[in-house]
Amino acid sequence: MNTIVTYFRESLEELRQVRWPTQQQAIRLTVIVIGFIIVASLFFGVVDLGFSEIIRITFA
């Protein structure tokens, strides 16, 4: 029981030391992540389309 209480106390102490991003930083990082997701989705979509065409031509 004591170890559980100690764990939660130490966890709360660590959370007090966290430096949360400012609103501007959070917005900027969110835009970067969304942009990366869009680029990665387009890339994998093109790769998938290419493989689909290769398979269609090969086995048609």
Sequence and secondary structure as in RCSB ss.txt:
>XXXX:A:sequence
MNTIVTYFRESLEELRQVRWPTQQQAIRLTVIVIGFIIVASLFFGVVDLGFSEIIRITFA
>XXXX:A:secstr
 HHHHHHHHHHHHHHHH     HHHHHHHHHHHHHHHHHHHHHHHHHHHHHHHHHHHHH 
